[in-house]
């Protein structure tokens, strides 16, 4: 399958796209509509974006998934990494620009999660001027994405093991809608515009 995707992407004329597609073929998320996102990642916590000094002040505290999802309507999206192209130019802006529409649909919070430390995510969120609209969480060791089988090896792009590009609407921990891009370089199904139509 990886070789087929590689050939298809190469025909599109972009070596970078070929690398992304081949990496995506090696891993495909198994989280699904109807599953409980908290139960799927037992014992996993995420790290809210913050400065180093804030990390020290909070004794490097983490946030259990149940505190993020239970009793709430949450839109969550995952992406390969802070400061990367599609993530910065399209993925995060799609949610930032549609935050009011999401809130009108009854969404309590919009969350961005990435395999980054919370300090890098904090700087990136501030650069994008998105912290007021979106909650950013780090998955510093990738355990959240591993648990959901959404991990992908992007070593070809010098990123190491990261996350697929994906989105979900989660109601009280239950996944109601779930979208995963065919390749991390694509941005077709995981944006805010798509999930707005699904809620």
N, C-alpha and C positions, 0 to 999 in steps of 0.2 A: 504493500500500500504506500509506503514511504517513497519508493522509487517512482510509482505512478504519479503521486502528487508532485514530486520533484520535476518530472518531465512536463507535467501540465503547467507548473509555475514557470519553468524555464521557457516554454513556448510563449508565455506572456512577456518575455523579454527582460525580466528583472531577476538578476542573480540573488538579490536580497530576498525577494519574494519566494524564490526557490528554497532558500535556506529555512525560512519561516515555515513553509508548507511541509517540508520534510520533517522538521522538528515536531510540528503539530500531529503528523501522522503517527508518531511514536507514542503519543499519549492522547487519550480522549476521555473527558470527564464522565464519571458514572453517576454523579448526583442527578436526581431526577425529580420531576413534578410529583408531589405527594410525599416525598421523604422529609424527615425532620432534620434540619441543618445542624441543630445542636447535638442530636444523637449520632449523627454521621461523623462528628468530630469530637468524641468524648475526651474531656479533660483539656481541650485546647482553649487557649486564651489569645486575644489579640492585644496589640500595644497601640494605644491611642497616640496620634501624632503630637509631638511636643518638642520643645527645645531640650538641650542637654540639661540645663539647670532645672527645668521642670521635672525631668526624669529623676534627677537626684533628689529633689524636694519630695517627690512622691514615692521614693525608695524603689524606683523602677517597677512600679505596679503595672499589672496587666488587667484586661477586662475579660471576664468569662463570657462565652458566647450566649449563655442564658440571659445575661444582663443586657445584651445587645438586641436579642430577638424576642424573648418571651413577653407576651402581652402587647406587642407592637406590630405595626405594619411597616416593613422595611424594604426599601429598594437597595440592593447591594450590587456593586459591580467590581470585578477583578480585572487587573491588567498586568502586563509583563514587568513594567518598571517605571519608577519616577524619572522624569527628565528625558524620556524617550519620545520619539516623534509622534506617532498616532495617539499615544496616551496624553501628551501635552496639547496637541493641536486639535484633537477631535473628541476623544473619549470623555475626559473630564469636562471640557466646555459644554458638551451636550447636556450633561446633568446640571451644571451650574446655570445654564441658560433656560432650563425648563423646571427649575426648582419650584416655582410658584404653581405651575400646572400639576406637578406631582403632589404638592401639599393639598391642592384642591381635590385630588383624588383620594384624600385621606391618608396619605403616606406620612408616617411619624418622623422617619429619618431616612436620609440617603447616605449610603456608606461606600467609600472607595477603599479597597484592600489590595495590597501589593506585597510581594516578597521583597521588602525593604525594611530597614530599621526605622523606628518612628521619628528619628531626628532628621533623616533625609526626607522623609515624607512631609514633615512639618515645613521644611524649607521650600519644598516643591509646592505645597499647598499655598503657602504665602506668596510665592512667585506668581502662581496662577490666580491669586486673589479669590480663592474658592473656599476658604475655611469657614466662612459665615454660612455658606449654603450646604456644604458637604462635610461629613465626618470622615476623617482619614485614619485608617488603622494599618499598622504594619503587621506582617506575618514574617517576622525576621528570620525564622528558621524553616519557613515553608510548611510547617506542620498542618496548618489549616487546609492549604491546597492539596497536600499529600492525602489528608483524610478524605477529601472529597474527590480524589483522583483527578484533580485539575492541574497537576504539576506537569511542566513541559521542560525539556532540556533545550535551552537556547544558547548553548556554548558556542555555536557557530557565529552568533552575533556578540560574543564576549560577555554574555549575561549570566551564564551558568544556568542552574535550575531555577525556573521562574513559574509564573502562572499563565494559564491560557487567558485569553480575553473573553470575558463572560459577563452575564448579568442575571439577576433573579429578583422576583418579587416574593417576599417571605412574609407570611401572616402568622403571627404567634409561633414562629419556629418552623412552620410548614412551608415548603417550597411550592408556590402556586404557579409561577412561570419560570422558565429556565432557558437561557440562550447562550450558546457557545459558538464563537467564531470558528470557521474551518481552519484558519491560520491566525496566529497572533498579530500578523501585520494587517489583517483585514478589519474593517469596521462597518459591518453590514447589519448585524442583528443584535448587538449588545448596547446600542445607544439609548438614550432617554426617549427619543421619539418612538422607538419600537415598543419599549416597555409601557409607555403611556397608553398605547392601544391595547395592551394586554391586561391592564388592571381593570 
